[in-house]
Amino acid sequence: MRMAIFLSVFITLYGSLHFYAFMKTGRAFGFHKGLVLPLLFFMVFMVVCPILIRVAEHNGMESLGRILAYVGYIWMGFLFLFFIVAAMLDIYTGLVLLGAHILDGSFAKWALSPKALFFVSLSVSLAGGAYGLLEASIIRTEHLVVESPEFPEKMGRFRIVQISDVHLGLIVGKRQLSRILNAVRAANPDILVSTGDLLDGQIDGIGDLVKAFQNINPPYGKYAVNGNHEYYVGIDRARRFCRLAGFTLLNDAAVDIPGVLVIAGVDDLTAERFGRSGSGREKTLFSKWPKERFLLVLKHRPVLDPESEGFFDLQLSGHTHDGQMFPFSLMVKMVFPIGAGLLKLPDNAALYVSRGSGTWGPPMRLLSPPEVTVIDLVHGKRKKVDLQKGSD
């Protein structure tokens, strides 16, 4: 029932975007049969393409699924951009015509013709989409420095490297993972953490991806939590991948790295829908540890539990992708305390939200480049958390 509702909503919304683009094209070139029928066929196919991708994926047709994914999701990215630009131009044109009607008819000359509206929208969306494809392939390194009296002075500098929202699947594969892990390797971490959505596809050829992770062996280990997409792809499969890749999974659990810190992992809220909710309350998990120990929390969604305030020092999250493509980053900020970056909390703790290391859906990023995050822990008399300037 839930899937039927989701598909209905998806087809309605995505179909509406296609109808808008169809009408824009028809108004620009005329609704003649030679244009309408091929365009209508193409639009209908693209509306159902994401569904066909999942069908191919679930039935083991990986090559077909990959072709459909590249075609369908790149188109999706261009269509989103076309809609945003065209809608803004429609608003502009409407205001110009309104001004001409109310104030001065000469304003009408500033209105764009249907053909001009189409070509400007097309040109900007093509340019933005091409740049988005490029930006998605360039991994940036963000650098966070955390000073804390709870962190042992004898350790000197302790380096945590965070990856998040890699979304390994039909599109994000060996090439992007190689870029991500090259950035991880260059940072020379003491531990590597993954804050969810490592997998995003029922792919079979994951042996090489597992080996790539097995070649990264920080001295204090690798730790991960589940995101919502691990549940969508199949939680047992996702957990098996994580274990083979060498990660210790922290599903509502914590581990003590003696003389260094405590790492606690909070399972994603999606677990409840799949009947796999863990210990539940964060406070119960966090309060088991002395407050004089540095407590690092891995939690996929950047949400804060008021009951947990004062029980942890740093929470690392992902999930938002910072919208992945502007202007969706503006919408993310309406839902979460912070879309990406550092949020300092009243108790001198902090929440850091990664933009994510991969992509979901369209293999594009626009004004939201993928990142690998480097967090340096050092001893300090007072707790202090800062983003370093000059991130790569």
PyMOL commands that set and color helices and strands:
alter all, ss='L'
color gray80, all
select helices_A, chain A and resi 2-29+33-58+62-102+105-110+114-135+153-155+174-187+207-214+228-233+235-244+270-273+282-286+306-308+321-323+328-335
alter helices_A, ss='H'
color red, helices_A
select strands_A, chain A and resi 140-148+158-163+191-194+222-224+248-249+253-257+261-266+295-299+314-317+341-344+350-353+371-379+384-387
alter strands_A, ss='S'
color yellow, strands_A
deselect
rebuild
show_as cartoon
